[in-house]
Amino acid sequence: MESCKVVENIYLLVVVTLISVLQNVFFAQKVERECNCKNTHASAFERVSCANRNCMDAYPTFLAVMWCAGLCLSQAPAAFAGIIYLLVRQKYFIGYLGQTSQSTPGYLFGKRIISFLSLMCFVGIFNYLLGRFFGSDYKEYVETITSAASALLLLP
């Protein structure tokens, strides 16, 4: 029964992680399709390859801060921010295939989501240290604030 409790605390993070893996497969297939295309232009392949590389460069950071925020603070806002990040990453990738200027809003929005998740990590760790050393636990208050603040991520 203890394993059910663990899964209950991380299942949203697991779902977002699996969706991100599927998205990576989609990106890889786009690169492969562009590479195998006989009548392709070198610039089209370069754009797809560069967009995929840029997305993969930020991927470990995204996973680390999403899991840290979900484990240290609250999984629901972290998973919500993760889903929004994946949508933004998709917009960035598709935008990069057109003109590179179309990818800029997705890139900037993705940075904001990574910053929010990082802040959640720091707040969660700080709250843990407060509880551990001073006996003060503000986790319920902080979870309420981050749940409300995660909706603010939708603002452009």
Secondary structure as the mmCIF struct_conf table of DSSP 4:
data_model
#
loop_
_struct_conf.conf_type_id
_struct_conf.id
_struct_conf.beg_label_comp_id
_struct_conf.beg_label_asym_id
_struct_conf.beg_label_seq_id
_struct_conf.end_label_comp_id
_struct_conf.end_label_asym_id
_struct_conf.end_label_seq_id
HELX_RH_AL_P HELX_RH_AL_P1 GLU A 2 ASN A 36
TURN_TY1_P TURN_TY1_P1 LYS A 38 ASN A 39
HELX_RH_AL_P HELX_RH_AL_P2 ALA A 42 CYS A 72
TURN_TY1_P TURN_TY1_P2 LEU A 73 LEU A 73
HELX_RH_AL_P HELX_RH_AL_P3 GLN A 75 LEU A 97
BEND BEND1 GLY A 98 GLY A 98
HELX_RH_3T_P HELX_RH_3T_P1 THR A 100 SER A 103
HELX_RH_AL_P HELX_RH_AL_P4 THR A 104 PHE A 134
HELX_RH_AL_P HELX_RH_AL_P5 LYS A 139 ALA A 151
HELX_RH_3T_P HELX_RH_3T_P2 LEU A 152 LEU A 154
#
